[in-house]
Amino acid sequence: MNPEELKTTCAYIASELSRIETVAGTLAMIEREHYNTLNRFDHRELLEVAVEEQSAARQLGMVKHVCAELVQRVADLQKAIERQGGAGHAPAH
């Protein structure tokens, strides 16, 4: 894969990770809202569902965080590829 293809692939990966990060953040917010709503009721089954919603919100928050970290790593890769391409180095095989 040449440097231009690597840059394009990195851009695609970063874009998709950002999209996943956005979706996870939105879903986490909805789960937290569900938790808050369900937690107001004095009904055991609803409180159990609320706890599940809270757990889902935490997990989605973790997905969002991991995606943000991966986007940063891909950006670092893109910069390294650009530095190599700009320095006239041939890609290693």
PDB file as gemmi writes it, atoms N, CA and C in Angstrom:
CRYST1    1.000    1.000    1.000  90.00  90.00  90.00 P 1                      
ATOM      1  N   MET A   1       0.859  -1.175   0.000  1.00  0.00           N  
ATOM      2  CA  MET A   1       0.000   0.000   0.000  1.00  0.00           C  
ATOM      3  C   MET A   1       0.902   1.234   0.000  1.00  0.00           C  
ATOM      4  N   ASN A   2       0.640   2.133  -0.929  1.00  0.00           N  
ATOM      5  CA  ASN A   2       1.471   3.335  -1.006  1.00  0.00           C  
ATOM      6  C   ASN A   2       1.013   4.367   0.031  1.00  0.00           C  
ATOM      7  N   PRO A   3       1.834   5.392   0.266  1.00  0.00           N  
ATOM      8  CA  PRO A   3       1.481   6.383   1.299  1.00  0.00           C  
ATOM      9  C   PRO A   3       0.131   7.068   1.076  1.00  0.00           C  
ATOM     10  N   GLU A   4      -0.217   7.334  -0.183  1.00  0.00           N  
ATOM     11  CA  GLU A   4      -1.502   7.988  -0.450  1.00  0.00           C  
ATOM     12  C   GLU A   4      -2.666   7.070  -0.076  1.00  0.00           C  
ATOM     13  N   GLU A   5      -2.543   5.781  -0.388  1.00  0.00           N  
ATOM     14  CA  GLU A   5      -3.575   4.815  -0.013  1.00  0.00           C  
ATOM     15  C   GLU A   5      -3.665   4.683   1.503  1.00  0.00           C  
ATOM     16  N   LEU A   6      -2.521   4.718   2.171  1.00  0.00           N  
ATOM     17  CA  LEU A   6      -2.516   4.654   3.638  1.00  0.00           C  
ATOM     18  C   LEU A   6      -3.225   5.869   4.234  1.00  0.00           C  
ATOM     19  N   LYS A   7      -2.944   7.045   3.686  1.00  0.00           N  
ATOM     20  CA  LYS A   7      -3.600   8.254   4.188  1.00  0.00           C  
ATOM     21  C   LYS A   7      -5.111   8.187   3.976  1.00  0.00           C  
ATOM     22  N   THR A   8      -5.525   7.700   2.811  1.00  0.00           N  
ATOM     23  CA  THR A   8      -6.951   7.574   2.522  1.00  0.00           C  
ATOM     24  C   THR A   8      -7.613   6.574   3.469  1.00  0.00           C  
ATOM     25  N   THR A   9      -6.943   5.456   3.693  1.00  0.00           N  
ATOM     26  CA  THR A   9      -7.468   4.433   4.606  1.00  0.00           C  
ATOM     27  C   THR A   9      -7.557   4.980   6.025  1.00  0.00           C  
ATOM     28  N   CYS A  10      -6.543   5.689   6.457  1.00  0.00           N  
ATOM     29  CA  CYS A  10      -6.569   6.284   7.800  1.00  0.00           C  
ATOM     30  C   CYS A  10      -7.709   7.287   7.926  1.00  0.00           C  
ATOM     31  N   ALA A  11      -7.918   8.085   6.893  1.00  0.00           N  
ATOM     32  CA  ALA A  11      -9.008   9.070   6.932  1.00  0.00           C  
ATOM     33  C   ALA A  11     -10.358   8.364   7.035  1.00  0.00           C  
ATOM     34  N   TYR A  12     -10.516   7.277   6.292  1.00  0.00           N  
ATOM     35  CA  TYR A  12     -11.764   6.522   6.340  1.00  0.00           C  
ATOM     36  C   TYR A  12     -11.984   5.931   7.734  1.00  0.00           C  
ATOM     37  N   ILE A  13     -10.944   5.325   8.282  1.00  0.00           N  
ATOM     38  CA  ILE A  13     -11.049   4.719   9.619  1.00  0.00           C  
ATOM     39  C   ILE A  13     -11.393   5.791  10.652  1.00  0.00           C  
ATOM     40  N   ALA A  14     -10.718   6.923  10.593  1.00  0.00           N  
ATOM     41  CA  ALA A  14     -10.984   8.007  11.541  1.00  0.00           C  
ATOM     42  C   ALA A  14     -12.421   8.506  11.410  1.00  0.00           C  
ATOM     43  N   SER A  15     -12.902   8.624  10.179  1.00  0.00           N  
ATOM     44  CA  SER A  15     -14.272   9.082   9.950  1.00  0.00           C  
ATOM     45  C   SER A  15     -15.291   8.108  10.542  1.00  0.00           C  
ATOM     46  N   GLU A  16     -15.093   6.825  10.306  1.00  0.00           N  
ATOM     47  CA  GLU A  16     -16.026   5.816  10.829  1.00  0.00           C  
ATOM     48  C   GLU A  16     -15.967   5.742  12.355  1.00  0.00           C  
ATOM     49  N   LEU A  17     -14.769   5.869  12.917  1.00  0.00           N  
ATOM     50  CA  LEU A  17     -14.643   5.865  14.375  1.00  0.00           C  
ATOM     51  C   LEU A  17     -15.343   7.080  14.977  1.00  0.00           C  
ATOM     52  N   SER A  18     -15.235   8.213  14.323  1.00  0.00           N  
ATOM     53  CA  SER A  18     -15.921   9.420  14.807  1.00  0.00           C  
ATOM     54  C   SER A  18     -17.427   9.226  14.762  1.00  0.00           C  
ATOM     55  N   ARG A  19     -17.901   8.566  13.709  1.00  0.00           N  
ATOM     56  CA  ARG A  19     -19.334   8.296  13.602  1.00  0.00           C  
ATOM     57  C   ARG A  19     -19.797   7.365  14.716  1.00  0.00           C  
ATOM     58  N   ILE A  20     -19.027   6.329  14.990  1.00  0.00           N  
ATOM     59  CA  ILE A  20     -19.356   5.396  16.083  1.00  0.00           C  
ATOM     60  C   ILE A  20     -19.326   6.136  17.414  1.00  0.00           C  
ATOM     61  N   GLU A  21     -18.336   7.002  17.593  1.00  0.00           N  
ATOM     62  CA  GLU A  21     -18.224   7.789  18.827  1.00  0.00           C  
ATOM     63  C   GLU A  21     -19.471   8.646  19.032  1.00  0.00           C  
ATOM     64  N   THR A  22     -19.950   9.284  17.976  1.00  0.00           N  
ATOM     65  CA  THR A  22     -21.140  10.126  18.062  1.00  0.00           C  
ATOM     66  C   THR A  22     -22.373   9.299  18.427  1.00  0.00           C  
ATOM     67  N   VAL A  23     -22.548   8.167  17.756  1.00  0.00           N  
ATOM     68  CA  VAL A  23     -23.695   7.295  18.034  1.00  0.00           C  
ATOM     69  C   VAL A  23     -23.640   6.795  19.473  1.00  0.00           C  
ATOM     70  N   ALA A  24     -22.473   6.349  19.916  1.00  0.00           N  
ATOM     71  CA  ALA A  24     -22.335   5.849  21.292  1.00  0.00           C  
ATOM     72  C   ALA A  24     -22.650   6.944  22.304  1.00  0.00           C  
ATOM     73  N   GLY A  25     -22.198   8.166  22.037  1.00  0.00           N  
ATOM     74  CA  GLY A  25     -22.485   9.272  22.939  1.00  0.00           C  
ATOM     75  C   GLY A  25     -23.968   9.582  23.011  1.00  0.00           C  
ATOM     76  N   THR A  26     -24.628   9.573  21.858  1.00  0.00           N  
ATOM     77  CA  THR A  26     -26.066   9.824  21.820  1.00  0.00           C  
ATOM     78  C   THR A  26     -26.823   8.737  22.572  1.00  0.00           C  
ATOM     79  N   LEU A  27     -26.474   7.475  22.304  1.00  0.00           N  
ATOM     80  CA  LEU A  27     -27.147   6.372  22.990  1.00  0.00           C  
ATOM     81  C   LEU A  27     -26.883   6.396  24.495  1.00  0.00           C  
ATOM     82  N   ALA A  28     -25.674   6.741  24.895  1.00  0.00           N  
ATOM     83  CA  ALA A  28     -25.364   6.829  26.323  1.00  0.00           C  
ATOM     84  C   ALA A  28     -26.225   7.894  26.996  1.00  0.00           C  
ATOM     85  N   MET A  29     -26.407   9.024  26.310  1.00  0.00           N  
ATOM     86  CA  MET A  29     -27.234  10.094  26.863  1.00  0.00           C  
ATOM     87  C   MET A  29     -28.683   9.622  27.017  1.00  0.00           C  
ATOM     88  N   ILE A  30     -29.198   8.922  26.011  1.00  0.00           N  
ATOM     89  CA  ILE A  30     -30.564   8.398  26.080  1.00  0.00           C  
ATOM     90  C   ILE A  30     -30.699   7.392  27.216  1.00  0.00           C  
ATOM     91  N   GLU A  31     -29.719   6.522  27.356  1.00  0.00           N  
ATOM     92  CA  GLU A  31     -29.748   5.527  28.438  1.00  0.00           C  
ATOM     93  C   GLU A  31     -29.757   6.215  29.802  1.00  0.00           C  
ATOM     94  N   ARG A  32     -28.964   7.270  29.961  1.00  0.00           N  
ATOM     95  CA  ARG A  32     -28.951   8.002  31.234  1.00  0.00           C  
ATOM     96  C   ARG A  32     -30.306   8.650  31.508  1.00  0.00           C  
ATOM     97  N   GLU A  33     -30.918   9.194  30.451  1.00  0.00           N  
ATOM     98  CA  GLU A  33     -32.256   9.784  30.610  1.00  0.00           C  
ATOM     99  C   GLU A  33     -33.273   8.716  31.009  1.00  0.00           C  
ATOM    100  N   HIS A  34     -33.177   7.542  30.390  1.00  0.00           N  
ATOM    101  CA  HIS A  34     -34.071   6.439  30.759  1.00  0.00           C  
ATOM    102  C   HIS A  34     -33.856   6.037  32.215  1.00  0.00           C  
ATOM    103  N   TYR A  35     -32.605   5.967  32.612  1.00  0.00           N  
ATOM    104  CA  TYR A  35     -32.290   5.620  34.004  1.00  0.00           C  
ATOM    105  C   TYR A  35     -32.946   6.628  34.947  1.00  0.00           C  
ATOM    106  N   ASN A  36     -32.777   7.911  34.662  1.00  0.00           N  
ATOM    107  CA  ASN A  36     -33.351   8.947  35.534  1.00  0.00           C  
ATOM    108  C   ASN A  36     -34.867   8.860  35.581  1.00  0.00           C  
ATOM    109  N   THR A  37     -35.481   8.612  34.442  1.00  0.00           N  
ATOM    110  CA  THR A  37     -36.950   8.498  34.391  1.00  0.00           C  
ATOM    111  C   THR A  37     -37.427   7.276  35.164  1.00  0.00           C  
ATOM    112  N   LEU A  38     -36.834   6.127  34.888  1.00  0.00           N  
ATOM    113  CA  LEU A  38     -37.261   4.881  35.532  1.00  0.00           C  
ATOM    114  C   LEU A  38     -36.978   4.880  37.030  1.00  0.00           C  
ATOM    115  N   ASN A  39     -35.941   5.576  37.430  1.00  0.00           N  
ATOM    116  CA  ASN A  39     -35.544   5.597  38.835  1.00  0.00           C  
ATOM    117  C   ASN A  39     -36.552   6.364  39.702  1.00  0.00           C  
ATOM    118  N   ARG A  40     -37.421   7.161  39.076  1.00  0.00           N  
ATOM    119  CA  ARG A  40     -38.418   7.922  39.827  1.00  0.00           C  
ATOM    120  C   ARG A  40     -39.596   7.067  40.279  1.00  0.00           C  
ATOM    121  N   PHE A  41     -39.769   5.908  39.657  1.00  0.00           N  
ATOM    122  CA  PHE A  41     -40.897   5.046  39.991  1.00  0.00           C  
ATOM    123  C   PHE A  41     -40.551   4.122  41.154  1.00  0.00           C  
ATOM    124  N   ASP A  42     -41.541   3.832  41.970  1.00  0.00           N  
ATOM    125  CA  ASP A  42     -41.341   2.933  43.102  1.00  0.00           C  
ATOM    126  C   ASP A  42     -41.878   1.554  42.725  1.00  0.00           C  
ATOM    127  N   HIS A  43     -41.193   0.951  41.756  1.00  0.00           N  
ATOM    128  CA  HIS A  43     -41.605  -0.356  41.266  1.00  0.00           C  
ATOM    129  C   HIS A  43     -40.333  -1.166  41.027  1.00  0.00           C  
ATOM    130  N   ARG A  44     -40.255  -2.315  41.679  1.00  0.00           N  
ATOM    131  CA  ARG A  44     -39.024  -3.104  41.653  1.00  0.00           C  
ATOM    132  C   ARG A  44     -38.534  -3.420  40.244  1.00  0.00           C  
ATOM    133  N   GLU A  45     -39.430  -3.880  39.369  1.00  0.00           N  
ATOM    134  CA  GLU A  45     -39.019  -4.237  38.004  1.00  0.00           C  
ATOM    135  C   GLU A  45     -38.482  -3.023  37.243  1.00  0.00           C  
ATOM    136  N   LEU A  46     -39.125  -1.880  37.433  1.00  0.00           N  
ATOM    137  CA  LEU A  46     -38.649  -0.672  36.763  1.00  0.00           C  
ATOM    138  C   LEU A  46     -37.294  -0.243  37.299  1.00  0.00           C  
ATOM    139  N   LEU A  47     -37.086  -0.412  38.591  1.00  0.00           N  
ATOM    140  CA  LEU A  47     -35.782  -0.067  39.164  1.00  0.00           C  
ATOM    141  C   LEU A  47     -34.692  -0.994  38.635  1.00  0.00           C  
ATOM    142  N   GLU A  48     -35.035  -2.268  38.410  1.00  0.00           N  
ATOM    143  CA  GLU A  48     -34.064  -3.202  37.829  1.00  0.00           C  
ATOM    144  C   GLU A  48     -33.712  -2.792  36.395  1.00  0.00           C  
ATOM    145  N   VAL A  49     -34.721  -2.381  35.640  1.00  0.00           N  
ATOM    146  CA  VAL A  49     -34.468  -1.910  34.276  1.00  0.00           C  
ATOM    147  C   VAL A  49     -33.618  -0.642  34.320  1.00  0.00           C  
ATOM    148  N   ALA A  50     -33.877   0.213  35.284  1.00  0.00           N  
ATOM    149  CA  ALA A  50     -33.096   1.446  35.420  1.00  0.00           C  
ATOM    150  C   ALA A  50     -31.625   1.132  35.642  1.00  0.00           C  
ATOM    151  N   VAL A  51     -31.345   0.143  36.464  1.00  0.00           N  
ATOM    152  CA  VAL A  51     -29.951  -0.242  36.722  1.00  0.00           C  
ATOM    153  C   VAL A  51     -29.303  -0.772  35.433  1.00  0.00           C  
ATOM    154  N   GLU A  52     -30.068  -1.541  34.652  1.00  0.00           N  
ATOM    155  CA  GLU A  52     -29.555  -2.035  33.371  1.00  0.00           C  
ATOM    156  C   GLU A  52     -29.275  -0.874  32.416  1.00  0.00           C  
ATOM    157  N   GLU A  53     -30.148   0.121  32.421  1.00  0.00           N  
ATOM    158  CA  GLU A  53     -29.952   1.298  31.574  1.00  0.00           C  
ATOM    159  C   GLU A  53     -28.683   2.051  31.993  1.00  0.00           C  
ATOM    160  N   GLN A  54     -28.486   2.158  33.292  1.00  0.00           N  
ATOM    161  CA  GLN A  54     -27.297   2.836  33.799  1.00  0.00           C  
ATOM    162  C   GLN A  54     -26.034   2.087  33.357  1.00  0.00           C  
ATOM    163  N   SER A  55     -26.059   0.766  33.433  1.00  0.00           N  
ATOM    164  CA  SER A  55     -24.922  -0.043  33.005  1.00  0.00           C  
ATOM    165  C   SER A  55     -24.669   0.130  31.507  1.00  0.00           C  
ATOM    166  N   ALA A  56     -25.737   0.135  30.714  1.00  0.00           N  
ATOM    167  CA  ALA A  56     -25.605   0.330  29.269  1.00  0.00           C  
ATOM    168  C   ALA A  56     -25.005   1.705  28.968  1.00  0.00           C  
ATOM    169  N   ALA A  57     -25.435   2.710  29.709  1.00  0.00           N  
ATOM    170  CA  ALA A  57     -24.903   4.061  29.508  1.00  0.00           C  
ATOM    171  C   ALA A  57     -23.408   4.093  29.790  1.00  0.00           C  
ATOM    172  N   ARG A  58     -22.982   3.422  30.833  1.00  0.00           N  
ATOM    173  CA  ARG A  58     -21.546   3.373  31.154  1.00  0.00           C  
ATOM    174  C   ARG A  58     -20.763   2.673  30.051  1.00  0.00           C  
ATOM    175  N   GLN A  59     -21.291   1.553  29.569  1.00  0.00           N  
ATOM    176  CA  GLN A  59     -20.610   0.818  28.508  1.00  0.00           C  
ATOM    177  C   GLN A  59     -20.527   1.631  27.221  1.00  0.00           C  
ATOM    178  N   LEU A  60     -21.599   2.306  26.882  1.00  0.00           N  
ATOM    179  CA  LEU A  60     -21.577   3.155  25.699  1.00  0.00           C  
ATOM    180  C   LEU A  60     -20.614   4.326  25.876  1.00  0.00           C  
ATOM    181  N   GLY A  61     -20.528   4.842  27.079  1.00  0.00           N  
ATOM    182  CA  GLY A  61     -19.547   5.887  27.368  1.00  0.00           C  
ATOM    183  C   GLY A  61     -18.131   5.381  27.157  1.00  0.00           C  
ATOM    184  N   MET A  62     -17.888   4.128  27.532  1.00  0.00           N  
ATOM    185  CA  MET A  62     -16.573   3.529  27.317  1.00  0.00           C  
ATOM    186  C   MET A  62     -16.288   3.385  25.819  1.00  0.00           C  
ATOM    187  N   VAL A  63     -17.281   2.957  25.048  1.00  0.00           N  
ATOM    188  CA  VAL A  63     -17.117   2.837  23.590  1.00  0.00           C  
ATOM    189  C   VAL A  63     -16.777   4.204  23.003  1.00  0.00           C  
ATOM    190  N   LYS A  64     -17.481   5.229  23.438  1.00  0.00           N  
ATOM    191  CA  LYS A  64     -17.233   6.590  22.963  1.00  0.00           C  
ATOM    192  C   LYS A  64     -15.798   7.007  23.265  1.00  0.00           C  
ATOM    193  N   HIS A  65     -15.336   6.731  24.463  1.00  0.00           N  
ATOM    194  CA  HIS A  65     -13.975   7.089  24.868  1.00  0.00           C  
ATOM    195  C   HIS A  65     -12.942   6.332  24.036  1.00  0.00           C  
ATOM    196  N   VAL A  66     -13.145   5.033  23.844  1.00  0.00           N  
ATOM    197  CA  VAL A  66     -12.207   4.224  23.066  1.00  0.00           C  
ATOM    198  C   VAL A  66     -12.146   4.740  21.625  1.00  0.00           C  
ATOM    199  N   CYS A  67     -13.289   5.065  21.056  1.00  0.00           N  
ATOM    200  CA  CYS A  67     -13.307   5.600  19.695  1.00  0.00           C  
ATOM    201  C   CYS A  67     -12.520   6.903  19.600  1.00  0.00           C  
ATOM    202  N   ALA A  68     -12.689   7.771  20.572  1.00  0.00           N  
ATOM    203  CA  ALA A  68     -11.952   9.040  20.575  1.00  0.00           C  
ATOM    204  C   ALA A  68     -10.445   8.783  20.643  1.00  0.00           C  
ATOM    205  N   GLU A  69     -10.038   7.831  21.464  1.00  0.00           N  
ATOM    206  CA  GLU A  69      -8.615   7.482  21.560  1.00  0.00           C  
ATOM    207  C   GLU A  69      -8.102   6.915  20.239  1.00  0.00           C  
ATOM    208  N   LEU A  70      -8.903   6.057  19.596  1.00  0.00           N  
ATOM    209  CA  LEU A  70      -8.492   5.469  18.322  1.00  0.00           C  
ATOM    210  C   LEU A  70      -8.409   6.517  17.219  1.00  0.00           C  
ATOM    211  N   VAL A  71      -9.318   7.471  17.216  1.00  0.00           N  
ATOM    212  CA  VAL A  71      -9.262   8.565  16.235  1.00  0.00           C  
ATOM    213  C   VAL A  71      -7.940   9.316  16.402  1.00  0.00           C  
ATOM    214  N   GLN A  72      -7.534   9.553  17.638  1.00  0.00           N  
ATOM    215  CA  GLN A  72      -6.269  10.250  17.877  1.00  0.00           C  
ATOM    216  C   GLN A  72      -5.085   9.420  17.387  1.00  0.00           C  
ATOM    217  N   ARG A  73      -5.122   8.120  17.633  1.00  0.00           N  
ATOM    218  CA  ARG A  73      -4.031   7.239  17.162  1.00  0.00           C  
ATOM    219  C   ARG A  73      -3.959   7.235  15.635  1.00  0.00           C  
ATOM    220  N   VAL A  74      -5.120   7.200  14.970  1.00  0.00           N  
ATOM    221  CA  VAL A  74      -5.138   7.219  13.506  1.00  0.00           C  
ATOM    222  C   VAL A  74      -4.585   8.551  12.999  1.00  0.00           C  
ATOM    223  N   ALA A  75      -4.918   9.645  13.661  1.00  0.00           N  
ATOM    224  CA  ALA A  75      -4.377  10.953  13.286  1.00  0.00           C  
ATOM    225  C   ALA A  75      -2.860  10.955  13.421  1.00  0.00           C  
ATOM    226  N   ASP A  76      -2.356  10.320  14.472  1.00  0.00           N  
ATOM    227  CA  ASP A  76      -0.905  10.209  14.651  1.00  0.00           C  
ATOM    228  C   ASP A  76      -0.278   9.400  13.508  1.00  0.00           C  
ATOM    229  N   LEU A  77      -0.962   8.322  13.100  1.00  0.00           N  
ATOM    230  CA  LEU A  77      -0.478   7.523  11.972  1.00  0.00           C  
ATOM    231  C   LEU A  77      -0.444   8.357  10.692  1.00  0.00           C  
ATOM    232  N   GLN A  78      -1.499   9.127  10.472  1.00  0.00           N  
ATOM    233  CA  GLN A  78      -1.548   9.977   9.279  1.00  0.00           C  
ATOM    234  C   GLN A  78      -0.385  10.959   9.257  1.00  0.00           C  
ATOM    235  N   LYS A  79      -0.083  11.551  10.397  1.00  0.00           N  
ATOM    236  CA  LYS A  79       1.037  12.498  10.475  1.00  0.00           C  
ATOM    237  C   LYS A  79       2.356  11.789  10.185  1.00  0.00           C  
ATOM    238  N   ALA A  80       2.529  10.576  10.713  1.00  0.00           N  
ATOM    239  CA  ALA A  80       3.753   9.818  10.472  1.00  0.00           C  
ATOM    240  C   ALA A  80       3.888   9.462   8.992  1.00  0.00           C  
ATOM    241  N   ILE A  81       2.779   9.094   8.370  1.00  0.00           N  
ATOM    242  CA  ILE A  81       2.799   8.771   6.941  1.00  0.00           C  
ATOM    243  C   ILE A  81       3.171   9.999   6.125  1.00  0.00           C  
ATOM    244  N   GLU A  82       2.593  11.128   6.482  1.00  0.00           N  
ATOM    245  CA  GLU A  82       2.902  12.367   5.771  1.00  0.00           C  
ATOM    246  C   GLU A  82       4.366  12.747   5.934  1.00  0.00           C  
ATOM    247  N   ARG A  83       4.911  12.563   7.140  1.00  0.00           N  
ATOM    248  CA  ARG A  83       6.333  12.870   7.361  1.00  0.00           C  
ATOM    249  C   ARG A  83       7.212  11.963   6.512  1.00  0.00           C  
ATOM    250  N   GLN A  84       6.868  10.686   6.436  1.00  0.00           N  
ATOM    251  CA  GLN A  84       7.655   9.755   5.622  1.00  0.00           C  
ATOM    252  C   GLN A  84       7.555  10.103   4.143  1.00  0.00           C  
ATOM    253  N   GLY A  85       6.344  10.401   3.697  1.00  0.00           N  
ATOM    254  CA  GLY A  85       6.155  10.762   2.289  1.00  0.00           C  
ATOM    255  C   GLY A  85       6.866  12.049   1.943  1.00  0.00           C  
ATOM    256  N   GLY A  86       6.844  12.995   2.850  1.00  0.00           N  
ATOM    257  CA  GLY A  86       7.496  14.274   2.627  1.00  0.00           C  
ATOM    258  C   GLY A  86       9.001  14.191   2.665  1.00  0.00           C  
ATOM    259  N   ALA A  87       9.533  13.201   3.375  1.00  0.00           N  
ATOM    260  CA  ALA A  87      10.985  13.053   3.487  1.00  0.00           C  
ATOM    261  C   ALA A  87      11.550  12.254   2.323  1.00  0.00           C  
ATOM    262  N   GLY A  88      10.673  11.737   1.450  1.00  0.00           N  
ATOM    263  CA  GLY A  88      11.158  11.001   0.302  1.00  0.00           C  
ATOM    264  C   GLY A  88      11.537   9.568   0.600  1.00  0.00           C  
ATOM    265  N   HIS A  89      11.115   9.048   1.714  1.00  0.00           N  
ATOM    266  CA  HIS A  89      11.407   7.671   2.064  1.00  0.00           C  
ATOM    267  C   HIS A  89      10.457   6.732   1.338  1.00  0.00           C  
ATOM    268  N   ALA A  90      10.994   5.664   0.863  1.00  0.00           N  
ATOM    269  CA  ALA A  90      10.161   4.630   0.249  1.00  0.00           C  
ATOM    270  C   ALA A  90       9.521   3.809   1.353  1.00  0.00           C  
ATOM    271  N   PRO A  91       8.283   3.351   1.167  1.00  0.00           N  
ATOM    272  CA  PRO A  91       7.648   2.523   2.191  1.00  0.00           C  
ATOM    273  C   PRO A  91       8.381   1.216   2.377  1.00  0.00           C  
ATOM    274  N   ALA A  92       8.459   0.765   3.615  1.00  0.00           N  
ATOM    275  CA  ALA A  92       9.134  -0.506   3.919  1.00  0.00           C  
ATOM    276  C   ALA A  92       8.249  -1.656   3.488  1.00  0.00           C  
ATOM    277  N   HIS A  93       8.862  -2.705   2.950  1.00  0.00           N  
ATOM    278  CA  HIS A  93       8.105  -3.898   2.537  1.00  0.00           C  
ATOM    279  C   HIS A  93       8.410  -5.036   3.446  1.00  0.00           C  
TER     280      HIS A  93                                                      
END                                                                             
